[in-house]
Amino acid sequence: MNSKVRVIIFLLCVTGISVFLNGHVLGRYSKYFFQLQDTSPCACEKCLSEDDLNFFNKSVEPFLSANYILSEDTFNWWKRLQNEARNFSTYKTTVDRLFQMFPPGPDVKEPSPDLCRTCAVVGNSRNLKGSHYGPLIDVNDIIMRINFGHTKGFEADVGTRTTHQIMYPESAMDLDNNSTHLVLIPFKIKDLEWLLKAFPTGKSYGPVKSKIKANKDLVMLINPAFMRYVHEVWLEKKGKYPSTGFMAFVLALHICDEVHVFGFGADKYRNWSHYWEKLKDSNLKTGPHPGTDEYRIIQKVAEQQKIKFYTGW
């Protein structure tokens, strides 16, 4: 073998070794490089963040917990909603009793780059009738229903699954599914006491259900500070206080990465009523809630492509 051939073979060997080593090193470190590039907080195509909306503040705690300390100033705001006469000390004692009976913290999945937490917020509007949204609702991870919102007989339009039933004592209903969370929106201390009484004793106050069928281990309490945030920041103090449905909408933005909204607003004839009822009063409005303003805000967020809003007509 002449010297020229030997030089060529040597160069080929060196090149091969170099390519192997470079490829090996690149293989070892490329995954770290791509991980650094992947800064998305969730596995959805688009993830909600505080940068998306001017009034979106994820630092506000949506739920009460055993460790949460409500300020007396917020308590004084909250007690005026339905003329609560008792003091801050009574409130704190009642909340302490609640967390001896119910879970000390909310059952919420934390955000992760490996998760895409999808929510369906299902309102009770008549515009759901004939919508055939049922399958679109049921594919979500979290499905929130409001007050008396139910599925039986309306499955094609509203779906079959419920993971969170959001209510206050006057709108309480039995939860047939043992895996459904009872999410209470309390407007006064008496509402908190109702929760204590409705489970073990079957005794309660006024025209509300005295006993409720639900899973005690899945009870969650909306934080009065969250209610204040929704009213003052999102609604700019319009109306006396937010509707249950609008609070569910903002709650979904706080605990989900992707939000789908169904069944909000009046129907195409501008009637405000529920999908399971026959329309009796075409003059029915939204009570102390700023329903029209709430609807416009949801529309605006949808126009910014931060949520998906299904109007039903």
C-alpha positions in Angstrom: 0.0 0.0 0.0 1.5 3.3 -1.1 1.8 6.3 1.2 -0.9 8.3 -0.7 -3.5 5.5 0.0 -2.5 5.4 3.6 -3.0 9.1 4.1 -6.5 8.9 2.5 -7.5 6.0 4.8 -6.2 7.9 7.8 -8.2 11.0 6.9 -11.4 8.9 6.5 -10.9 7.3 9.9 -10.4 10.6 11.6 -13.4 12.1 9.9 -15.5 9.1 10.9 -14.4 9.3 14.5 -15.1 13.1 14.5 -18.6 12.6 13.1 -19.4 9.9 15.7 -18.2 12.0 18.6 -20.0 15.1 17.5 -23.2 13.2 16.9 -22.9 11.5 20.3 -22.3 14.9 22.1 -25.2 16.5 20.1 -27.4 13.6 21.0 -26.6 14.0 24.7 -27.2 17.7 24.8 -29.9 18.3 22.2 -32.7 17.2 24.5 -31.6 19.8 27.0 -31.4 22.4 24.3 -34.9 21.7 23.2 -36.2 21.6 26.8 -34.8 25.1 27.3 -36.6 26.3 24.2 -39.9 24.7 25.4 -41.2 27.3 28.0 -44.9 26.7 27.5 -46.7 26.3 30.9 -49.1 23.6 29.5 -49.5 21.0 26.8 -52.4 22.8 25.1 -51.9 24.5 21.7 -52.5 27.8 23.5 -52.2 28.4 27.3 -53.9 31.1 29.2 -51.6 33.4 31.1 -51.8 36.7 33.0 -50.4 38.5 30.0 -53.5 37.6 28.0 -55.9 39.8 29.9 -55.4 43.1 31.7 -57.7 42.1 34.6 -56.5 38.5 34.9 -54.7 38.0 38.2 -53.8 34.4 39.0 -52.4 35.4 42.4 -56.0 35.7 43.8 -56.9 32.4 45.5 -60.2 31.2 44.1 -60.9 28.8 47.0 -60.9 28.9 50.8 -58.5 26.6 52.6 -57.5 25.9 56.1 -54.4 28.0 55.7 -56.0 30.9 53.9 -56.3 34.1 56.0 -59.1 36.4 54.8 -58.6 40.1 55.6 -61.1 41.9 57.8 -61.5 44.5 55.1 -62.6 41.9 52.6 -64.9 40.3 55.2 -66.6 43.7 55.7 -67.1 43.9 51.9 -68.5 40.4 51.8 -70.9 40.8 54.8 -72.7 43.7 53.0 -73.7 41.5 50.0 -76.7 39.9 51.9 -76.7 42.0 55.1 -74.7 39.7 57.3 -75.0 41.1 60.9 -72.4 38.9 62.6 -68.8 39.8 63.1 -65.4 38.7 61.7 -64.7 36.5 64.8 -67.9 34.4 64.1 -66.9 34.0 60.5 -63.4 32.7 61.4 -64.8 30.3 64.0 -67.3 29.0 61.4 -64.6 28.5 58.7 -62.4 26.7 61.2 -65.3 24.3 61.9 -65.8 23.7 58.2 -62.2 22.6 57.7 -62.5 20.1 60.5 -65.2 18.4 58.5 -64.3 19.0 54.8 -60.9 18.8 53.0 -58.4 21.4 54.2 -57.4 22.4 50.7 -59.0 22.5 47.2 -58.8 19.5 44.9 -57.2 21.3 41.9 -54.6 20.0 39.5 -51.6 22.3 39.3 -50.4 23.6 35.9 -47.7 21.5 34.2 -46.0 21.5 30.8 -47.2 17.9 30.5 -50.9 18.7 31.1 -53.6 20.5 29.1 -56.4 21.2 31.6 -59.6 21.8 29.6 -62.7 23.3 31.1 -66.3 23.5 29.9 -68.4 26.2 31.8 -72.0 25.3 31.1 -74.5 28.0 31.8 -78.3 27.5 31.9 -79.4 29.7 29.0 -82.3 28.7 26.7 -79.9 29.2 23.8 -78.6 25.6 24.6 -81.8 24.1 23.3 -81.3 22.4 20.0 -77.6 23.2 20.1 -76.3 19.6 20.0 -73.3 20.7 22.1 -73.4 17.7 24.3 -70.3 15.8 22.8 -68.3 19.1 22.7 -69.0 19.6 26.4 -68.3 16.0 27.5 -64.8 15.8 26.1 -63.5 18.4 28.6 -61.5 17.4 31.7 -63.5 19.8 34.0 -67.2 20.4 33.4 -68.8 23.1 35.5 -72.6 23.3 35.9 -74.4 26.2 37.5 -77.0 26.0 40.3 -79.9 23.8 39.1 -78.2 23.0 35.8 -78.9 19.3 35.0 -78.5 16.9 32.2 -81.3 14.3 32.3 -83.5 14.7 29.2 -81.1 17.3 27.7 -78.0 15.1 27.1 -77.7 15.9 23.4 -77.5 19.7 24.1 -75.7 19.9 27.4 -73.8 16.6 27.8 -73.9 13.9 30.4 -70.8 14.6 32.7 -70.4 17.0 35.6 -67.3 17.4 37.6 -68.1 20.6 39.5 -71.6 21.7 40.5 -71.5 25.4 41.5 -74.2 26.5 43.9 -75.4 28.4 46.9 -77.8 27.0 49.5 -80.9 28.3 47.8 -79.9 26.6 44.6 -78.6 23.4 46.1 -79.4 20.1 44.4 -78.4 16.5 45.0 -75.3 15.3 43.2 -75.9 11.8 41.8 -72.3 11.2 40.8 -70.0 10.5 43.7 -67.1 12.0 41.8 -68.8 15.5 41.4 -67.4 18.4 43.4 -69.9 20.5 45.4 -68.6 24.0 44.9 -70.3 26.4 47.3 -70.5 30.2 46.8 -71.3 31.6 50.3 -72.8 35.0 50.6 -73.2 35.0 54.4 -72.2 33.1 57.5 -75.5 31.3 57.4 -74.5 29.8 54.1 -71.4 28.3 55.7 -73.5 27.0 58.5 -75.9 25.4 56.0 -73.0 23.3 54.7 -72.2 22.1 58.2 -75.8 21.2 58.9 -76.9 19.8 55.5 -74.4 16.9 55.6 -74.6 15.3 59.1 -78.0 16.3 60.5 -80.4 17.1 57.7 -81.4 20.3 59.5 -81.0 23.7 57.8 -82.5 27.1 57.5 -85.4 28.7 55.5 -86.5 27.5 52.1 -83.3 25.6 51.2 -82.6 21.9 51.0 -82.2 20.6 54.6 -80.0 17.7 53.5 -77.9 17.2 50.4 -76.6 14.2 48.7 -72.9 14.8 47.8 -69.4 13.5 48.4 -68.1 15.2 51.6 -64.5 14.7 50.5 -65.1 16.8 47.3 -66.6 19.9 48.9 -64.9 23.2 47.8 -65.6 26.8 49.0 -65.3 29.9 46.9 -63.2 32.5 48.6 -64.9 35.8 49.4 -61.7 37.6 48.3 -62.2 35.9 44.9 -65.8 37.1 44.7 -64.6 40.7 45.5 -61.9 40.4 42.8 -64.5 39.3 40.2 -66.9 42.1 41.2 -64.4 44.9 41.4 -61.8 44.0 38.8 -63.8 42.1 36.1 -67.2 43.8 36.5 -65.9 47.2 37.7 -68.5 47.1 40.5 -71.5 46.8 38.1 -74.5 45.2 39.7 -74.8 44.2 43.4 -72.5 41.1 42.9 -71.6 38.7 40.1 -73.8 35.9 39.0 -72.9 32.3 39.9 -72.3 31.7 36.2 -69.9 34.6 35.8 -67.9 33.5 38.9 -67.7 30.0 37.4 -66.4 31.5 34.2 -63.6 33.5 35.9 -62.9 30.4 38.1 -62.3 28.3 35.0 -59.8 30.9 33.8 -57.9 30.4 37.0 -57.8 26.6 37.2 -57.7 25.6 33.5 -55.4 26.1 30.5 -58.1 26.1 27.9 -61.7 27.3 28.5 -64.9 26.5 26.6 -68.0 28.5 27.4 -71.6 27.3 26.7 -75.1 28.5 27.6 -74.7 32.1 28.5 -76.8 35.1 27.6 -80.4 35.5 26.4 -81.7 33.5 23.5 -82.1 34.9 20.0 -85.4 36.5 21.0 -83.7 38.2 24.0 -85.4 36.0 26.5 -83.5 35.2 29.8 -84.7 31.8 31.0 -83.4 28.3 31.6 -83.1 25.5 29.0 -85.2 23.1 31.0 -88.1 25.5 31.6 -91.1 26.6 29.5 -90.9 30.3 28.9 -93.6 31.9 31.1 -92.3 35.5 31.5 -90.6 37.2 28.5 -89.8 40.1 30.7 -87.6 38.0 33.0 -84.2 39.7 33.5 -81.1 38.9 35.6 -82.0 40.2 39.1 -79.2 41.8 41.0 -76.6 40.5 38.5 -75.3 42.7 35.6 -76.2 39.9 33.1 -75.7 42.0 30.0 -72.3 43.3 31.1 -71.2 39.8 32.0 -72.2 38.6 28.6 -70.2 41.4 26.9 -67.1 40.6 28.9 -67.3 36.9 27.9 -67.8 38.0 24.2 -64.8 40.3 24.5 -62.5 37.6 25.9 -63.7 35.3 23.1 -63.0 37.9 20.4 -59.5 38.1 21.7 -59.3 34.3 21.1 -58.5 33.6 24.8 -61.5 31.3 25.2 -63.9 29.4 22.9 -67.5 30.7 23.2 -70.4 28.7 21.9 -73.4 31.0 21.6 -76.0 28.3 20.6 -77.6 30.4 17.8 
